[in-house]
Amino acid sequence: MYIIGENIHIISQGVKDALAARDARFFQELAVKQVEAGAQALDLNMGPRKKDWDEVFPWIVKTVEAVVDVPLSFDTTNVDGMEAALKAVTKTQPILNSTSAEPERLERVPLLAKQYNARLIALTMGKSGIPVSADERVGIALEALIPRMVELDFPISDLIIDPLVLTVSGCQPYCPELIGAVQTLQFAWDPPPAISVGLSNVSNAVPRENRALINRTYCAMLMGAGLQMMIADPLDRQLQETIRIIEQRDDSTAVGRLYLALHDRVAGMEEPQADDVDMTDPEQAAIWKTVQILLNKVIYADSYLQQGELAAVV
C-alpha cells in the first residue's frame, strides 16, 4: 500500500499555529515522523492561502524538502499556489491534489501538471457535485478526466483517479458505492490509472473513539477491491497492522483472519458473511458491526458500537 501521509493539514490547530509562526521545526519533525512510519509521499494541505500563497507554498516546500526525499503532494484549491509550490521543488516528482471534472479546473490544473512533470490526482466530481453511484463516478473518469489527459498527451501513468470517500455520518449510501467504483476503475483504461482515496474522510464527523476502527475496516475492504494507494495517517499503528496482515496474508490471529476474510469476500465480489465472525469476541463483533454500517445494511448512529441490535436500512 502506497501511503500519502495526511498529517500536515490546515484543519489541525497545531498546523495552523505552526504555519502562522513559520515554525519550520514543527513541520520538519512531523514530516520525518510520517516517513519513518511508512509514508511514501506527504500531502501538504495549506488551504487556499488567498493572501500569502506566493510566500507560503515555496516556504513549506523548502522546509519539508530539507529533511525528507519523498514526493510532496500539494493539496489546495489555489492553482497559483500550486504553481508556486511546483517552482520550488528540487527533489522528486511532486503530486498535484487536485483537479476535478469542473471545466475551469480541468482546463488549468492538468496543464500545470504536465508543464512541471507532476503526477495529478483527479476527483470524480463535476459541476453538479459528487454522484452517489459507482457507475456515475466511473463515468466522470471515462468521459471527462481521462479524455482530457489524452487530449493533452498527459501520461496516464502519472494520473491518479480519486473516486471520493465521503463520511459514513451523513453520506452513508456513498460508502458501498465507493468500493464498486474502485473495483471498476481498474478496468477503465489500458493501462489503468492509479486509484487513490482519502481514507479518513469515511470517519469525518464521527466520535473520535470510533474513527480508527471505521478507517481500518474500510481499508481492508478497499484493499479487497484492489486499492493500492491512499492518503491516510501513517502514524496509526493499528491501520498499519491491518495493512501488514493483508499484504502478508498473516492468519495467525482471529482478528487477522477476519480482516483477510473481509478482503477476500470483496475481492471475490461477494458479500461479507456472518459465518466469518465470532460474535463472542468483542473485537470481531465491533468490526462486523462496522462492516454492516459501511455496506449501508444498517443505519449509522454514533453509538452503534454500544447498541445490542442495529436497525436495518429499510
C-alpha positions as CSV (number, residue, x, y, z in Angstrom):
1,M,0.0,0.0,0.0
2,Y,1.4,3.4,-1.1
3,I,0.5,5.8,1.7
4,I,0.5,9.6,1.2
5,G,0.8,11.0,4.8
6,E,-2.1,13.2,5.7
7,N,-0.9,14.8,8.9
8,I,0.3,18.2,7.6
9,H,-3.2,19.6,7.2
10,I,-4.5,23.1,7.8
11,I,-7.6,21.7,9.7
12,S,-5.2,20.8,12.5
13,Q,-4.8,23.6,15.1
14,G,-1.2,22.6,15.6
15,V,-0.5,23.1,11.9
16,K,-2.4,26.4,11.8
17,D,-0.3,27.7,14.7
18,A,3.0,26.4,13.3
19,L,2.2,27.9,9.9
20,A,1.4,31.3,11.4
21,A,4.7,31.2,13.4
22,R,6.6,29.8,10.4
23,D,7.8,27.1,12.7
24,A,10.0,25.1,10.4
25,R,11.0,22.6,13.1
26,F,7.3,21.6,13.7
27,F,6.8,20.7,10.0
28,Q,10.2,19.0,9.7
29,E,9.6,16.8,12.7
30,L,6.1,15.9,11.5
31,A,7.4,15.1,8.0
32,V,10.1,12.9,9.3
33,K,7.8,11.1,11.7
34,Q,5.4,10.2,8.9
35,V,8.1,9.0,6.5
36,E,9.7,6.9,9.3
37,A,6.3,5.4,10.0
38,G,5.9,4.3,6.3
39,A,4.6,7.3,4.3
40,Q,5.9,7.1,0.8
41,A,4.7,10.7,0.0
42,L,3.5,13.6,2.0
43,D,0.3,15.6,1.5
44,L,0.8,19.3,2.3
45,N,-2.6,21.0,2.8
46,M,-2.1,24.6,3.5
47,G,-5.6,25.7,2.5
48,P,-6.2,28.2,-0.4
49,R,-3.9,30.8,1.2
50,K,-5.5,33.6,-0.8
51,K,-3.4,36.4,0.6
52,D,0.1,34.9,1.2
53,W,0.2,31.9,-1.2
54,D,3.3,33.3,-3.1
55,E,5.3,33.1,0.1
56,V,3.8,30.2,2.0
57,F,3.9,27.5,-0.7
58,P,7.6,27.9,-1.6
59,W,8.4,28.1,2.1
60,I,6.7,24.8,3.0
61,V,8.4,23.0,0.1
62,K,11.8,24.2,1.1
63,T,11.2,23.4,4.8
64,V,10.0,19.8,4.2
65,E,12.4,19.0,1.4
66,A,15.3,19.9,3.7
67,V,14.6,16.7,5.8
68,V,12.8,14.2,3.5
69,D,13.2,12.9,0.0
70,V,9.7,11.6,-0.7
71,P,7.2,13.2,-3.2
72,L,5.2,16.1,-1.9
73,S,1.5,16.4,-2.7
74,F,0.2,20.0,-3.0
75,D,-3.4,19.9,-1.7
76,T,-5.1,23.2,-2.4
77,T,-7.8,24.8,-4.5
78,N,-5.4,27.7,-5.3
79,V,-3.9,27.0,-8.7
80,D,-1.5,29.8,-8.5
81,G,-0.3,28.4,-5.1
82,M,0.2,25.0,-6.8
83,E,2.5,26.6,-9.4
84,A,4.4,28.5,-6.7
85,A,5.0,25.2,-4.9
86,L,5.9,23.4,-8.1
87,K,8.5,26.0,-8.9
88,A,10.2,25.4,-5.6
89,V,10.5,21.6,-5.9
90,T,14.1,20.4,-6.2
91,K,13.8,16.7,-5.5
92,T,11.4,14.0,-6.6
93,Q,8.4,14.2,-8.9
94,P,5.6,16.0,-7.0
95,I,1.8,15.4,-7.0
96,L,-1.0,17.9,-7.6
97,N,-4.1,17.4,-5.4
98,S,-6.2,18.0,-7.3
99,T,-8.3,18.6,-10.4
100,S,-11.9,17.6,-10.9
101,A,-14.2,17.5,-14.0
102,E,-15.4,21.1,-13.4
103,P,-14.5,22.9,-16.6
104,E,-12.3,25.7,-15.3
105,R,-10.3,23.3,-13.1
106,L,-10.0,20.7,-15.7
107,E,-8.7,23.3,-18.1
108,R,-6.0,24.7,-15.9
109,V,-4.7,22.1,-13.5
110,P,-3.7,19.3,-15.9
111,L,-1.8,21.8,-18.0
112,L,0.1,22.8,-14.9
113,A,0.9,19.1,-14.0
114,K,2.2,18.5,-17.5
115,Q,4.3,21.6,-17.5
116,Y,6.1,20.7,-14.3
117,N,6.1,16.9,-14.7
118,A,3.8,16.3,-11.7
119,R,1.5,13.4,-11.1
120,L,-2.1,14.5,-10.9
121,I,-4.9,13.4,-8.6
122,A,-8.3,13.8,-10.4
123,L,-11.5,13.7,-8.5
124,T,-14.7,12.1,-9.9
125,M,-16.7,15.2,-9.3
126,G,-18.3,17.5,-11.8
127,K,-20.3,20.7,-11.8
128,S,-23.2,19.1,-10.0
129,G,-21.0,17.7,-7.3
130,I,-20.2,14.1,-6.3
131,P,-22.6,11.5,-7.6
132,V,-23.6,8.6,-5.3
133,S,-23.4,5.7,-7.6
134,A,-20.2,3.9,-8.7
135,D,-21.3,3.9,-12.3
136,E,-21.6,7.7,-12.3
137,R,-18.3,8.2,-10.7
138,V,-16.6,5.9,-13.2
139,G,-18.5,7.7,-16.0
140,I,-16.8,11.0,-15.0
141,A,-13.4,9.4,-15.2
142,L,-14.1,7.8,-18.6
143,E,-16.0,10.7,-20.2
144,A,-14.1,13.8,-18.8
145,L,-11.0,13.1,-16.8
146,I,-9.2,10.6,-18.9
147,P,-10.2,12.2,-22.3
148,R,-8.7,15.5,-21.1
149,M,-5.4,13.7,-20.3
150,V,-5.4,12.1,-23.7
151,E,-6.1,15.4,-25.3
152,L,-3.0,16.9,-23.6
153,D,-0.8,13.8,-24.2
154,F,-0.5,13.6,-20.4
155,P,0.9,10.3,-19.3
156,I,-1.9,8.1,-17.9
157,S,0.9,6.5,-15.7
158,D,1.0,9.9,-13.9
159,L,-2.8,10.1,-13.4
160,I,-4.3,9.2,-10.1
161,I,-8.1,8.9,-10.0
162,D,-9.8,9.6,-6.7
163,P,-13.4,8.3,-6.6
164,L,-14.0,10.2,-3.4
165,V,-14.6,8.8,0.1
166,L,-17.4,10.5,2.0
167,T,-18.3,10.2,5.6
168,V,-20.4,7.4,6.9
169,S,-22.0,10.0,9.1
170,G,-24.4,11.7,6.8
171,C,-23.3,10.2,3.4
172,Q,-23.7,6.5,4.3
173,P,-25.0,5.4,0.8
174,Y,-21.8,6.6,-0.8
175,C,-19.7,4.1,1.2
176,P,-20.5,0.8,-0.6
177,E,-20.6,2.6,-4.0
178,L,-17.0,3.8,-3.5
179,I,-16.0,0.1,-3.2
180,G,-17.7,-0.6,-6.5
181,A,-16.0,2.4,-8.1
182,V,-12.5,1.3,-7.1
183,Q,-13.3,-2.2,-8.5
184,T,-14.4,-0.9,-11.8
185,L,-11.8,1.9,-12.3
186,Q,-9.1,-0.8,-12.6
187,F,-10.5,-1.6,-15.9
188,A,-11.2,1.9,-17.1
189,W,-8.2,2.2,-19.3
190,D,-5.3,0.1,-20.6
191,P,-3.1,0.6,-18.8
192,P,-5.3,1.8,-16.0
193,P,-4.5,4.9,-14.0
194,A,-3.7,4.6,-10.3
195,I,-6.5,4.9,-7.9
196,S,-6.3,6.7,-4.5
197,V,-8.7,7.8,-1.8
198,G,-8.7,9.9,1.3
199,L,-9.3,7.1,3.7
200,S,-10.0,9.1,6.9
201,N,-12.8,11.0,5.2
202,V,-15.0,8.0,5.8
203,S,-15.0,8.8,9.5
204,N,-15.3,12.6,9.4
205,A,-17.8,13.9,12.0
206,V,-17.7,10.5,13.8
207,P,-16.8,10.4,17.5
208,R,-13.0,10.2,18.0
209,E,-13.2,6.8,19.7
210,N,-14.8,5.2,16.6
211,R,-12.8,6.7,13.9
212,A,-9.8,4.4,13.8
213,L,-11.9,1.3,13.7
214,I,-14.0,2.6,10.8
215,N,-10.9,3.7,8.9
216,R,-9.1,0.3,9.2
217,T,-12.2,-1.8,8.5
218,Y,-12.9,0.3,5.3
219,C,-9.2,0.0,4.4
220,A,-9.4,-3.9,4.5
221,M,-12.5,-3.8,2.3
222,L,-11.0,-1.3,-0.2
223,M,-7.8,-3.4,-0.4
224,G,-10.0,-6.3,-1.4
225,A,-11.4,-4.0,-4.1
226,G,-7.9,-3.5,-5.4
227,L,-6.9,-0.2,-3.8
228,Q,-3.1,0.2,-3.7
229,M,-2.7,3.9,-2.8
230,M,-4.4,6.2,-0.2
231,I,-4.0,9.4,1.7
232,A,-4.0,8.3,5.3
233,D,-2.4,8.6,8.7
234,P,0.8,6.6,8.7
235,L,1.1,7.1,12.5
236,D,-2.0,4.9,13.1
237,R,-0.3,1.7,14.1
238,Q,-3.5,-0.4,14.0
239,L,-4.1,0.8,10.5
240,Q,-0.6,-0.2,9.5
241,E,-1.0,-3.5,11.2
242,T,-4.2,-4.2,9.2
243,I,-2.4,-3.4,6.0
244,R,0.5,-5.7,7.0
245,I,-1.9,-8.6,7.8
246,I,-3.5,-8.3,4.4
247,E,-0.3,-7.8,2.4
248,Q,1.5,-10.7,4.2
249,R,-1.6,-12.9,4.4
250,D,-1.0,-13.3,8.2
251,D,-3.8,-15.5,9.5
252,S,-2.1,-16.2,12.9
253,T,-4.8,-14.3,14.9
254,A,-8.6,-14.4,14.9
255,V,-8.9,-10.7,14.1
256,G,-6.3,-11.1,11.3
257,R,-8.3,-14.0,9.8
258,L,-11.4,-11.8,9.9
259,Y,-9.7,-8.9,8.1
260,L,-8.4,-11.4,5.5
261,A,-12.0,-12.8,5.1
262,L,-13.4,-9.3,4.5
263,H,-10.6,-8.6,2.0
264,D,-11.2,-11.9,0.2
265,R,-15.0,-11.6,0.1
266,V,-14.7,-8.1,-1.5
267,A,-12.0,-9.4,-3.9
268,G,-14.4,-12.2,-5.0
269,M,-17.3,-9.8,-5.5
270,E,-19.1,-11.4,-2.6
271,E,-20.9,-10.1,0.4
272,P,-19.0,-10.5,3.7
273,Q,-20.7,-13.3,5.7
274,A,-21.6,-13.5,9.4
275,D,-20.1,-17.0,9.4
276,D,-16.7,-15.3,9.1
277,V,-17.1,-13.7,12.5
278,D,-17.0,-14.9,16.1
279,M,-19.5,-12.6,17.7
280,T,-18.5,-13.7,21.2
281,D,-15.2,-11.9,20.6
282,P,-15.9,-8.1,21.3
283,E,-13.2,-7.0,18.8
284,Q,-14.6,-9.1,16.0
285,A,-18.1,-8.1,16.8
286,A,-17.1,-4.4,16.6
287,I,-15.5,-5.0,13.2
288,W,-18.6,-6.8,12.0
289,K,-20.9,-4.0,13.1
290,T,-18.7,-1.6,11.3
291,V,-18.9,-3.6,8.1
292,Q,-22.7,-3.5,8.2
293,I,-22.5,0.2,8.5
294,L,-20.1,0.6,5.7
295,L,-22.2,-1.6,3.4
296,N,-25.2,0.6,4.3
297,K,-27.0,-2.5,5.6
298,V,-27.9,-0.8,8.9
299,I,-28.4,2.9,9.8
300,Y,-25.3,4.6,11.2
301,A,-25.5,6.1,14.7
302,D,-22.6,7.5,16.7
303,S,-23.4,4.9,19.4
304,Y,-23.6,2.0,17.1
305,L,-20.9,0.0,18.9
306,Q,-22.9,0.2,22.1
307,Q,-26.1,-1.0,20.5
308,G,-27.2,-4.5,21.1
309,E,-29.2,-4.6,17.9
310,L,-28.7,-2.4,14.8
311,A,-31.6,-1.0,12.9
312,A,-31.8,-2.4,9.4
313,V,-32.0,0.0,6.5
314,V,-35.4,0.0,5.1
